[in-house]
């Protein structure tokens, strides 16, 4: 018979699935950028672009095994591919579909376990994240304050403007930047509202979305990045 084992804390280290999720989130965005750079964004049979599509699928699959948040990035990438000209050209090739298949294969242990048990992981997360019945201004402020502490107030404030500009520009920015924009502020807004509804919500739920926002901040160039770095160092 199995017996409960004591739980020990070694060095006050907190282990969560967020670290591998952050790795996979950043890796998927990197692979998507390389897809376009190496010619896989719709131009046929380019070996480099094809390879990076598979890397994208690999990171999305690893992310799905880490945390369900990865599904939001997958949705952002899919919408960006469908909504942009270069994305639709890419979808006319087999490589995005191969990437999606690879991601599903890698995530299949989690999906099959849930499918045979009535999807308990998804049910728990839905109930855990949106179980409140009314908005709480106190919980909302706690979520915003926690995000400021996690990201740093100066970097967070600097990242909002380029992330918002990416959303406003819409499909004109291309598949990569549109995927970044969709996986930044919309995801932040979703989890911030969720935190305002839900007792016990945690501010780090938005952390992967701020990774996307930071990439947009870096891509915005010296107008935003250099002042942010200078202020952060100060």
N, C-alpha and C positions, 0 to 999 in steps of 0.2 A: 504494500500500500504506500502511495506517495504521502509524504509528510511535508508540512510547510517548513521551509528553510528560513533561517534568520537572514535579514537584509542588512548588509554592511555598507557604510559610506566610506569610500577610500579617497582621502584627500579633498573631500567636499566637492567632488566633481559631479555635475548633473548630466546624465546621459539622456538625450532625447533624439527622436528621428529627424529633428530639424537640421542637424549638421549634414547628413548625407543628402537631404532634400536640397539644401542650399548649393551643395556641390553639383548635384544633377541639374538644378535649375540654371545655374551659371553655365554649365557645360552644354546644355541644350541650346541656349542663346548663342554661345560661341559657335556651335556646329551650324546653326541656321545662318549665321553671318558668313561662315566659310563656304556654305552651299552656294550663296550668291557670288562671293568673291571668286571661287574656283570654277564658276561656269555651270553650276548645277541648277540654277534658278529658271529652268525652262529650255535652255539650249541642249540639244540632244546628245546623248552618249558621251558626255565628258566624264572621264574616269575620276578626276578629283572631286567633281561635284557629286557624283554617285556615291563615292566613299563617305563624304560628309553627311549625306542623307542618312546613311546607316548609323553613323555616329550620333546623329540627332535622335534616331529611334532608340539607340542604346541608352542615352541619357534620360529620355522620357520614361523608358521602362524602369530604369534604376530609381528615378524619382517616384514613380507609382508604387514601387516596393517600399519606399521610405515613408511617404505620407500622401494622403489623398489630395493635398494641395496641388500635387503635380498635374492632376486632371485639369485644373484651371489654366495652367500653362499650355497643356495640349489643346484646350479649346481656343486659347488666344492664337496659337500658331495656326490651327485649322481655319479660324475665321480670317486671319491675315492672308493665308494662301488663297482662300476663296474670293476675298474682296479686292485683291490687288492684281494688277496686270501681270507682273512677273510671277506672282503666286499661281495664277491660273495657267500660265505657260508651263510652270513646273508640274502642275497636276496633270498635264497632258502626257507626262512621262511616267514610267513605272516606279521611279525612285521614291517619291513621297509615300506611295502606297506600300512599298517595301519597308520604309521607315515605320509606318503605322503598324504594319504586321509584326515587325521586330519588337516594337514597344509592347504590343499586346502579348506576344510570346513571353517576354521577360516578366510582365505583370501577371501572367496566367496563374502562378501559384496562389497569389492573393485573391484573384478573381474567382478561381475554381473553389477555393476554400469557402469564400462567401456565398457563392451560388448554391453550394450543397447544404448550407446552413441558414438560408433565408436572409442573406446580406446583413449580418449583424454589425459589421464594421461601419457600413454606410448608415444604417439606422442609428447606431450610437452617435456617430459624428453629427448627423442631422439634428438629433435630439440635444446633443451636448452643445452645439453651436447656435441653435436658434430656438431654445426652449422658452425664452421669456415671452411675456404677453404685452409688455409695454416698454417704451423707451425710457432709459434712465440717463439723465444728464450727467449724473455723478459717474456712472460707468463709462459713458462716452468720454468724459474728460480724463478718466483714469486710463482709458485706452490710448488717447492722444498723447497724454503725458508719458506713458510707457514707451510709445513709439519714438518720442523725442529723446528719451533716455537711451533706447537701443541704437538708434541710427546716429544720433547727435543732432541737437537742434539746428545747427548751422547747415550741416549737409542736407538734412531733411528739407529745410526751407529752400535751399538752393536747388534741390532736385525737383521740387513741385512744378516750377515754371516750365522747364524743358519737357517734363512728362505731360503736362497739360497741353503744351504746344503740339506735341506729337499726336495727341488725341484729336485736337482741333484740325490738324492738317489732314487727318483721315488717311484714305488710301493713296494720296499723292506721295507719301513718303516711302512707299515700297513695302514689300512684305516684311523685311526684317524690322524696320523701325515701327511699323504698325503693330507687329507682334509684341515688341517691347512696350509700346504705349498701352496696348490692351491688357498686358500682364502687369502693369504698374498701378496707376491710380484707380482703375475699376476694381482691382482686387483689394487694394487698400480700403476703398470705400465699403466694399462688401463686408470685410471682416471688422471694420470699425463699427458699422451699423450692427453687425452680429454681436459685438462686444457690448454695445449699448443695450441690447435686448437680453443678454444672457448673463446671469450671475456666474462668476467664476471664469469668465472669458479672459484670455491672456493676450497682452499686446504683441507678443512675438508672432502671433498668427499672420500678421501682415509682413513679416520680415522678408520672405522671398520676393514680394512685389517691390519692395524698396531696392532689391538688387537690380531689377529691370530699370527702375527710375535712376539708379546710379549710373548705369550704362548710358542712358539718354543724357544724363548730366555730362558725362565724359565726352559724348559725341557732340554736345553743343559747343565745344571748343572753349577758347580762353575767356569768352564773355562771361560764362558762368563758372567754369571749372577753376580758373586761377583765383578769383576772389573767394570761392568756397574753400579751397585748400589753404589760402593765406589766413582766412578767418578761423578755420579749424585748428591750424597750428598755433595761432594766437590764443 
